[in-house]
Amino acid sequence: MDDVVITGMSVCHPLGATIDDLISSLLAGRGGVRAARTFDGASLESDRVVEFPPDFDFATGGIDLSACDPGARYAVHAALGALHNGAMTAAAFAHAGAAIVVGSSHSGIHSLERMYASGSREDAAARSAHFAGSLTDHPAAVLTTVLGSAGPRLTVSSACSSSNAAVGIGADLIRSGMAPVVLIVGTDTVSLSILAGFNSLRAVSRVGAAPFSRPSGITLGEGACALLLESASHARARRAQGAWFVRGYALSGDAFHETAVDANGRGLEAAMRGALRDAGIIPEEVDYVSAHGTGTDANDIPESIATVRVFGCAVPVSSLKGFLGHTLGACGAMEIAVSIALAERGLVAPTAGFSSLRPGCAPANVVGPEPRAARNETFISNKYGFGGNNASVVLSKRAPATSRARVRRRTFVTGVGKCLPANPDGFDCAMVGPETFVPEIPEITTAMTCALPPMDGLLGAFRRSPPLLRFALAAAGHAFADAGIAVDRDDLLAPCGVVGAVSAGSHTAVRKFMRSVMDDGPQFASASQFPLTTLNAAAGAVSIAYGLKGFNTTLVGGDAGLAAGMLFVRQGHQERLCVFGANEVSDRFLADQSAAYVPIEDGLDAPVGPISEGAAALVLETYEAMVRRDAAPQALLSGMGRSTATAPDGDGGGCGALDLAVAAAMQEAGVAAAGLRAVITVFHGPRLWRRRYGNAMARLFRGSRTPLIDVGAAVGHGHAAAFPTAVATATRWMHRQRGEGRAYLAAYVSPAGDATAVVVEEA
C-alpha cells in the first residue's frame, strides 16, 4: 500500500494570504484579535474575533465568486495556493482524477443569515443563490467548478474536528486506491450568529483566548487551509517534493454530551491511541502535540488530562488558537500546516496568551507565548468538537519502515432500519412497473410521525429533540434490533462507530436559533438550540443514546456517508458501525428548495418532488465481527464507485459521473450487467432531470433488460436518506431472495452532481 505524503499546502487567513506570510506574522508577534468590523456584536459579552480586513485580496482562479458564500471564497484561495505550492496545475489535478475532501462546521452561515434577514422579500434568483450558498457542501461544489476534477468529492461536518477527519478520510481514499491525489480543504467563517451562539454558552473570551491558562474563553477566527495529499508513487512519478507523511489517524466518540467533553478525557485518549496504532508508532516517538486548546475549562482541563495520560509530562504541547483564533472546522488542517511550517524552521508553535497553567489542568509541558526551538519530526494533531467528535492525526518526516499491505476487508450488512414516510412497508415496497420505471411525481411529503424504539434511560432524554434527531435515533435503533444487537449490549455497542449523513442541520433548531438572534437580539441567542444547528448533532445523539464510542463523524449526503462508512470498515478502522442518513423538512426549506430550481433551459419548469423526510440506517460489520457474535449477514457490499460531475453535462447534472461510478463499482465487484437482478435508485429534482436520470440508467444497461426501480416513488426523496434507503432496500430484497445468485446495484446522483454506486450481493 502506498504511503501518503503532503506535497503542497497553503492558507487563507486574516494574518496571511500564504503559509509563509502567516508564519511571518506569527514570528513577528502580529496578532489579529480585535472588535468585529463586519457585524455589530456590541451587545455580546465580547465581540473580539480574528476576521479578514476589507481589503484582503482573495485569489479566484479567474472565476467570478462574488455570489458565493465567503467560506467558498476562502476555500478557493487556499486550494489554488496549495496547488501552486505543490507544483501541480489545475489541469494536472483534474487529469489525475483527484478527490476533494472539505471539512467545515458552519460554512454557508453568511448566506443563511441573509436568507433569514430578508425573509421572502428576495427575488427567485437571489433566493436561489443564497440557498445554494447556505449549504455546507457549497465550498466543495465551487472547488469542483474551479478545479474541474471528476474524482470523489466529500464534505465532512463534525464541528471543530471536521478538517482533521477530512485528512484521515483523504489518506484512506489514497490507500484504498480510490484516488491518487486528494485535496483537503478546511474552511469556516466568523458571523454574528455563530459568535452569538458561543456567547449564549458563556464561552467567549473578553480579551483573547489563553489556552490552558487564564482567563477562560474562546476567540473565534476564520479562514481556510488546503493540504495536497498524494500517494508516494504518484509524487515520485512527477518528482514532487513531499517531506511529510500522513502516518495514521483515528476518530472516536465520547457518547457523553452534546457540547461538553467527557471530564476524564477518555474519548480524547481513545482517538490519540488509535491514531498512534494506525501510524505504527509508540508515544515516545512523538516530538510534539498540536493540541485543540480552545481556551475553555470544558476543553482544556480534560484535554490536558488525556494528553498527559498518553504522552507524559515532557513532550511539548501547544495550541494555536490564541494566535489564529478558533477557526472551527478549518482548525485541524490549518494548525497542521502551521506546525509543519514551524517544524521546518526548527520550532514548535507557541501558545499565545499563556502565562501559567490553569487550575485543574494536568501538568503538561505547555509551550509559552513564544515559539520554542525544538526538534519536531513526528507530531500528533488533536481536534475535538461538539457532539463528542474527536479526531487525531499523526504526521511525520519519517517514512514508515515498511509499507502497509493494502487491506480491503469485506463489508457485510447485518441490519437495516427505517423511519420513512408514505409507504408503511418502507423497504418492502413492491417491485412493480415496466423495466424502466420513472413514475409521475407524487404529492410532496412535508410531515410524518415516527415510531421510536422503546425509550428508557439516556434514550428517553431525546423525546423532545428536533425531528431530525428523532428520525436518526429511530432508524439506528431499528437497524441494531434488525442486526440482533440489544440496546443493553455495551460489549457490542461501545466499540461501534457511527457515521451520520445529513444535508443540513435540523430546520426546526435552525429556525428557532436564527429567530432568537434576528428577532430577540444576539445577546438573547438560544443556548439550547445552538448546538442542535450543527450538522453532527444527529450523530452525536445516536452516539450518546446507544453508547457508541468508535469512529464518529458526519458527512453531507447519505451517498457520502455510506461511502465513508464502507471505507472505515474496508480499511480496518472499524469492525462494526452504524451508517444513517436523515432529513427533516419544513415549509421554509420547501420554499427555498423550490426557488433553487429556477429554469435554466426550456422545459425546466415542472414542480420539484417528491421531497420527504425521515431516516434510513444500516449496520455494517466485518466477517470476523459477525462470527464472534454468531450473526448472519443479510448482504455483502462488494463494489463501490464514486465520481463527480464537474459541470452540467447534457444528461442533467451528474449523469456523466454516473457512468464512471457504476463502472467502478461493477468492476470492483466483478459483476456484469447480465448478473444484475435490478438497479435501485431514488430519482429527484424537476421532471426534466428525473427523465434524464432514467434515460442515463437505461443507456448504461442497454440490452441487458435490467429493471430500474425508483424507491423514491414509495418513500419520496430526502437527499441524506435517499442512498441509504436504496442500499437498504437492495439488502432487504437480496436477503429474501437468497439462493438465486444475482446482485443488485444501488445507484444515485445527488442534487450536487455526486454519483455513487454500490453492488449488493448475496453474502
Protein Blocks (a to p, Z undefined) as FASTA:
>chain_A
ZZdddfbdcdddfkbcbfklmmmmmmnopafbdcdfkbccklpmbfcdcdddfkbccdeh
hpafklpcfklmmmmmmmmmmmmmnopafklmmmnopacddddfkgoklmmmmmmmnomm
bcfklmmmmmmmmpmklmmmmmmmmnopabdcddddehjllmmmmmmmmmmmmmnopafb
dcddddddddfklmmmmmmnopacfkbpcehiacedddddedddddddddfklmmmnopa
cfbdcfbdcdddeklafkbccfklmmmmmmmmmmmmmnopafklpgbdcdfknopaklmm
mmmmmmmmmnojmbccddfklmnopahjmmmmmmmmmmmmmmmnopacddehiabdcehi
acdddddfbdcddddfbdcdddddehhiacdddddfbdcfbdcdddddddddfbdcddde
hilnlmmpccedjfbdcdddddddfbdcddddddehjllmmmmgcfklmmmmmmmmmmmm
mnopafklmklmmmpccddddfbdcfklmmmmmmmmmmnopklccfklmmmmpmklmmmm
mmmmnopabdcdddehjklmmmmmmmmmmnopafbdcddddddddfklmmmmmmmmgcfb
ehiacccddddedddddddddfklmmmnopacfbdcfbdcddddfbdehioghjlmmmmm
mmmmmmmnopafklpfbdcdddedjfklmmmmmmmmmmmmgoklpacddfklmnopafkl
mmmmmmmmmmmmmmmmgoklpacddddddfkopacddddddZZ
